[in-house]
Amino acid sequence: MKTYNIRVRADYTGYYKVEAESLDDAEAMAQQCLFDEIRERKIDSIFDFEEYDETEFEAHKELKQWGESQ
């Protein structure tokens, strides 16, 4: 068996009408609705798969960490 380095990106879009006390509450409620639909697989989604080079990935992580520390 061979080991693969795979990056997976999923894109989900949901539209919800929610009643809430504030925009923050409404966003949290809509986010939960989306999570529930994803878990129940009731929503269309797009998946993108890519095999990545582990050396390039580690270099990217180091550069990102350096940028965040500046």
C-alpha positions as CSV (number, residue, x, y, z in Angstrom):
1,M,0.0,0.0,0.0
2,K,1.2,3.5,-0.9
3,T,0.9,6.7,1.2
4,Y,-0.5,9.8,-0.6
5,N,-0.5,13.4,0.5
6,I,-4.0,14.7,-0.5
7,R,-5.5,18.1,-0.1
8,V,-9.3,18.2,-0.1
9,R,-11.3,21.3,-0.4
10,A,-15.1,21.3,-0.2
11,D,-17.3,24.2,-1.2
12,Y,-20.8,24.4,0.3
13,T,-23.4,27.1,-0.2
14,G,-26.6,27.3,1.7
15,Y,-29.4,29.9,1.9
16,Y,-31.3,30.3,5.1
17,K,-34.0,32.6,6.6
18,V,-33.4,32.8,10.3
19,E,-34.9,34.9,13.1
20,A,-32.4,36.2,15.6
21,E,-31.6,39.0,18.0
22,S,-28.5,40.1,16.1
23,L,-26.6,39.6,12.9
24,D,-24.0,37.6,14.9
25,D,-26.7,35.3,16.2
26,A,-28.2,35.0,12.7
27,E,-24.8,34.1,11.2
28,A,-24.2,31.5,13.9
29,M,-27.6,30.0,13.4
30,A,-27.2,29.9,9.6
31,Q,-23.7,28.3,10.1
32,Q,-25.3,25.6,12.2
33,C,-28.0,25.0,9.6
34,L,-25.3,24.5,7.0
35,F,-23.4,22.1,9.2
36,D,-26.5,20.1,9.8
37,E,-27.3,19.8,6.1
38,I,-23.7,18.8,5.4
39,R,-23.8,16.1,8.0
40,E,-27.1,14.8,6.7
41,R,-25.8,15.1,3.1
42,K,-28.9,17.1,2.0
43,I,-26.9,19.8,0.3
44,D,-25.0,19.9,-3.0
45,S,-21.3,20.3,-2.7
46,I,-18.2,20.6,-4.8
47,F,-15.1,18.6,-3.9
48,D,-11.6,19.4,-5.2
49,F,-8.8,16.9,-4.7
50,E,-5.1,17.4,-5.3
51,E,-2.0,15.4,-4.5
52,Y,0.6,17.7,-2.9
53,D,4.3,17.7,-2.4
54,E,5.0,17.4,1.3
55,T,8.2,19.5,1.1
56,E,6.4,22.4,-0.6
57,F,3.6,22.1,2.0
58,E,6.0,22.3,4.9
59,A,7.7,25.3,3.3
60,H,4.3,27.0,2.9
61,K,3.5,26.4,6.6
62,E,6.8,27.8,7.7
63,L,6.3,30.9,5.5
64,K,2.7,31.4,6.8
65,Q,3.9,31.1,10.5
66,W,6.7,33.6,9.8
67,G,4.2,36.0,8.3
68,E,1.8,35.7,11.2
69,S,4.7,36.4,13.7
70,Q,5.6,39.7,12.0
